[in-house]
Amino acid sequence: MKTAVIYWSGTGNTEALAKAAAEGAGVTAQTVSEFSGDVSEYDALVLGCPAMGAEVLEEEEFEPFFTGIEGKLSGKKVLLFGSYGWGDGEWMRNWQERVTAAGAELVGGEGFIVNDAPSDDDLAKIKALAAGLA
C-alpha cells in the first residue's frame, strides 16, 4: 500500500505522533506545507492535527488542506490522529464524520487522540496502527 503521513503540529505533540506513525508505515512524515503530492495516488493516508480553538482543526493550513482533499478520500484507508489539551475530543469526532461521509475507511474505527504530550505507550500504539497499513 502506498501510504502518506501528513500532519500539522503547533507544540510538537502531534509531530511526535506523526514521526512514530511514519516509522510504523515505513515512510517519511511530511507537514502540510511540505506535502506536494496528489492524495489520489495513495492507498492510505495517515493524517494528524491537534485540536485548536474551540475544538476545530487548525484553520490556516490544515483545514484548507483537508477541505481540498476531502473529495478524494473515497475508497482510501485513513488513520486520523492528534493531541489536545482541553475539551473532550469533539474536533476528532467531527473529523471522523467528515472522513466517513467522504467514503473512506477509518482505520481502527476512530481517530487516535492523546491528551498533551504522547507517552511511549501512545507512540507505540500509533506506530502499530500505521504499520498495519504497510
N, C-alpha and C positions, 0 to 999 in steps of 0.2 A: 504494500500500500504506500502510495506517495503521500507523505504527511508534512504539514507545515505547523509550526508553533509560532503564533503571533500574539503579542501582548503589549499592554501599556502599563507602566508602573510609576508611581509617584514617590514612594518611600523605599522601594527595594523589596518589599514583601512579595509582591506579585512577580517581580523579576526572579526572585529565588525559586518560586514555584515553576516559572517558565523554564528556567535552566534545568531543573530536575526533570520536568516533563520532556524537554528536548533530549536529555540524556537517555531517558527511557525509550523514546521514539527513534533514537539514532540519527537525529537531525540537529541543526543549529537553530536556537531560538532567535527570533527577529522581532524588534519593536515594530509597531505600526508604521513608523516613519521609515524604517529600514526595508520593509517588505515591498518588493516591486513586482512580484509575480502576479499571476492570474489564478484566483482560487478555483476556477473551473478546471484547472489542470491537476488538482489534488483530490485524492480519495477521502482523506481525513484532515480535519482542521482541529487544532488544539488552540483555543482562544482564551486569553486571560485579561481581565480588567478588574480593578478593585471597585468597591462601592465609593461613590463620590457624592458630595452634596446631600440631597435628600434621598439617598439610596438610588442613584442612577449610574449608568455607565459614564466614564469620563467624556465630557461633552465637546472638547476642542479637537481631539484627534481620533479617539476610539469610536465614539458614536457615529461620526460621519463615515469612518471606515466600515463599521459593521452595517450601517444602512446601505452602503454601496455594494456589499457582498450578500446581503440577506436574500436576494432573489436568485442566488447561485448555490444555495445550500441544499436544495432538494436532492435526496439520494446519498448525501455525504454523511459520514460519521463525524460527529462534532463532540469534542470534550471541552467543557467550559470550566474555568477556574478563576479564583480571585480571592482577595483578602478584604476584610472590613474591620472597622474599629468601633462601630456603633450600629444600632438597628438590629434587625432580625433576619437579614438576608433577602429582603424584598427585591433588591436590584437583581439578584440571581434568579429568583422565581420569575420575574418579568422577562429576563433574558432567555431563560429556558423556554418560556411560552413562545417567544418570537422564533427561536430556533426550530421548535417542533412544528409551529404553524408554517414555517418555510419548507417543511418536508424533510428535514434532516433527522437522522437517528442520534439521539442524545446518549452518548456513551455513559454507562453507569446509571442511567435513568434520571440523573440530576447533576447539577453543577457541583464542583468541589470547592468549598469555601473554608477559609481559616480566619480566626479572629486574631488580628495583629500579625506578628511575625510567625512564620511557619516553624513548627518543631521538626526535628529529624524524622519523626514518625509521619508527619504531614508530607514531607519531601519524598519519603519512601513510597507513600500511598500514591501521590501524583505521578511519580516515576513509573510505578507498576501499572497504573491506568493507561498511561501513554504507551508503555511497552506492549500492551495488548493491541495497539493499533498497528504496530510494525509488522 
